[in-house]
């Protein structure tokens, strides 16, 4: 379709007036409209030994099909949210044991009731409250983890073949210009949510997925109040392109294939 794909480059700045995008190295890409679909980044633990074994037993995030790779092994999941609960239920069908490490006193405040009840039906799922991972051990691959008990300050090192860290994600949007409104957590505000703070950055009603800067749209996980699901992100991407065409037509801008 005539699209140009630029890989291994980072967008560093956007000019809200001209829609010019500055890449790392100083190159500039000029556009009539922009769709921001940068997703989110997994929150990471500040434990140096985890970084050393990242991708070799230490993982941030999890895909459903990864369960088959833990067949018969001892697996740890760090986090007490729904993502952690869903992963534990799935892994329990394959792994020898699944241990959920939770910093709080229980799962009740962070995980849906139906998931907590499902976990109770899995005899090989263990929930350790007031616990956190403080170390990872192994030469080429993860072999053991060190766990600290926040209640009594005791630590224990135990065998582990994989640890999945699911402690939430953040929108990395600090590089965007101030003209692009974001909520308190950094997610991009769009559509009807624009102007709820009393300001009115647009002279007209924004399109559903349009940001506070005319012609700049946002789709997927990076957008405030979006449904954090793959299908929803794909749908919003398609919708954003439809709004791009409406914006171009309303502003008498002729769309052309990039060169």
C-alpha positions, 0 to 999 in steps of 0.5 A: 500500500505504499507504506514506508516502515522505519525500524530500529529508530526512536521518535524523540519529539513531535512538533504539535504545529507542523506534525514533524517527527524528530527521530534519534540522530536528528532526522525529521519525518514530516506528516499531515497526521499522526497516530500514536500507538506506542502501547505500554511498557512492563514495570520492572523490578530494581533487582540487578540479578534479574536483568542478568537472566532476563529472557533466560528464565526471567520474563516480563509479561506472558503469552498464553502459549508459553505455558507448554514450555514450563511442563513439569517445572517449578514456576514463579509469578510475581504480581497480584493482579488479574494478569498474574491470576490468569497466567497462574490458572493457565500454567497450573495445567502444565507446570509442576508447581506455580507460586504467586508472590504477592507483596500485600496481605492477600489477593482480594484487593487486586485480583477479581473474585472469580480468578481467586476462586479458580486458583483455589481449585488448582492444587499445585498453585501456591500463594505467598503473601507479604513476599517479593523476589530479591534475587535470581541465580543461575549461570546460563539460565535461571536455576533458583530465586531468593524470596524475602518475607516482608512480614518477618524479613526472612529470606529463602532461596528455592529452585525455579526454572522460570519467573514471570513478572506481572506488576503492571505497565506504564505509558511512556509518554514523557517525550510528547509535547505538553500540548498533547494532554495526558492523565495523571498516569501519563495515558493520552486523553482523547475524544470526549475526555479532552477538556474535562479539566476546564481547558478547551484546546480545540475549537471544535469537538474532537474526533473520538480518538483525536488528542488535544492536538488537531490531527494527532490521534491515539489508539490502543493501550497508550490511550486513556480509558482504553480497554487493555486487550489486543482485539480492542487495540486492533479495532481502535487502530482501524477506527483511528485511520477512519478518523484520519481520513475524516480529518484530512477531508474536513481540512481539504488535505489531499492524502498521498502515498509516502515517498 
